[in-house]
Amino acid sequence: MADHQALHLHCSVPVRSATVQLAHGGGGRLMQELIRDIFVRAFDNPMLAQLHDGATWPVAEGTLAFTTDSYVVSPLFFPGGDIGSLAVHGTINDLAMCGAMPLYLSAGFILEEGLSMETLQNVVESMAKAAEEAGVQVVTGDTKVVDRGKGDGVFINTAGIGVVPPGIRIGPDEVKSGDAILLSGDLGSHGVAVLSVREGLRFTGEIESDSAPLHRVVRDLLGSGVPVHCLRDLTRGGLASALNELAVGANSGMTIEESLIPVRESVRGACELLGLDPLYVANEGRFIAFVPESHVDEALAAMRRHRVAHQAVRIGSVTDVGSPIVALRTVLGTHRILDLLSGEQLPRIC
């Protein structure tokens, strides 16, 4: 008689696992428990509760704005924020830069096998808290699980829907020669905060991410009657990269004053130590606005009423049409061309 090797069947996943398993992305009982116990519980609202393939809602008067983004920040938690709150703030801010008031978000989670359920719970709860504080709802989503070692914990993809009020038109093509360039606050805190945790660095002075939603300050800025021509949040590549992108889009030159740009001393010192330029370091709660010269005071007053923009200041002007070059007037009175970076200063910061 031939030898028969015994076939041992066993369940590779406990009913209540302390970590994410591949079966949590398999469409079965464990996936349903994950969705019910973590995602639906955190993002509870009538549209999500239907557990349909998507969400529907009536369209308000105005123009719809739509954006999408992905978040792969490392580490997942950093001073002043985490990947969950960052995903909410970043998506809201992209809508706000279009002049839209955000309404609804989607959230797609790519989870790595072995991720602690406690870590996932903390990320999702932080995301839910950020959405609630911002007045938006997460109404649909998706979950996938990848093999251990293939996902770095958790990646989040979001999409956002908002409404631009009638009569609002914001974009690079609206920038005019002579426009003033306004900056909402100090630069570089987010990038340095993430880097400090990732590399185990300690700097003199507390450095926290500036991650914050910007839609309310934009709403009040637009409501003040100021004709806002363009808005841009200063994420990857920082202020310098944002100005370069807009200069090309507007086909206009821009000049900014180094002495007027706020940078915290702790951030400036860290950048000097690490060989970084604060003008290129990422932010997650800062933006620039282009407004007519005659409306600068009104715009700054509206911005400064909000904590996230209480340091708002004019930093420069739009200059030569047809010459998309960004120039920095240094504290020494010389001029320096601010060009796009050819590489990545700080990867994995959003």
Stockholm file with secondary structure:
# STOCKHOLM 1.0

chainA/1-350         MADHQALHLHCSVPVRSATVQLAHGGGGRLMQELIRDIFVRAFDNPMLAQLHDGATWPVAEGTLAFTTDSYVVSPLFFPGGDIGSLAVHGTINDLAMCGAMPLYLSAGFILEEGLSMETLQNVVESMAKAAEEAGVQVVTGDTKVVDRGKGDGVFINTAGIGVVPPGIRIGPDEVKSGDAILLSGDLGSHGVAVLSVREGLRFTGEIESDSAPLHRVVRDLLGSGVPVHCLRDLTRGGLASALNELAVGANSGMTIEESLIPVRESVRGACELLGLDPLYVANEGRFIAFVPESHVDEALAAMRRHRVAHQAVRIGSVTDVGSPIVALRTVLGTHRILDLLSGEQLPRIC
#=GR chainA/1-350 SS CCCCCCCCCCCSSCSSCSBCCGGGGTTSHHHHHHIIIIIIHHSCCHHHHTCCSSCCCCCCSSEEEEEEEEECCSSSEETTEEHHHHHHHHHHHHHHTTTCEEEEEEEEEEEETTCBHHHHHHHHHHHHHHHHHHTCEEEEEEEEEECTTSSSSEEEEEEEEEEECTTCCCSGGGCCTTCEEEECSCCSHHHHHHHHHHTTCCCSSCCCCCCCCCHHHHHHHHHTTCCCCEEEECCTTHHHHHHHHHHHHHTEEEEEEGGGSCCCHHHHHHHHHHTCCGGGSCCSSCEEEEECGGGHHHHHHHHHTSGGGTTCEEEEEEEEETCCCEEEECTTSCEEECCCCSSCSSCSCC
#=GC SS_cons         CCCCCCCCCCCSSCSSCSBCCGGGGTTSHHHHHHIIIIIIHHSCCHHHHTCCSSCCCCCCSSEEEEEEEEECCSSSEETTEEHHHHHHHHHHHHHHTTTCEEEEEEEEEEEETTCBHHHHHHHHHHHHHHHHHHTCEEEEEEEEEECTTSSSSEEEEEEEEEEECTTCCCSGGGCCTTCEEEECSCCSHHHHHHHHHHTTCCCSSCCCCCCCCCHHHHHHHHHTTCCCCEEEECCTTHHHHHHHHHHHHHTEEEEEEGGGSCCCHHHHHHHHHHTCCGGGSCCSSCEEEEECGGGHHHHHHHHHTSGGGTTCEEEEEEEEETCCCEEEECTTSCEEECCCCSSCSSCSCC
//
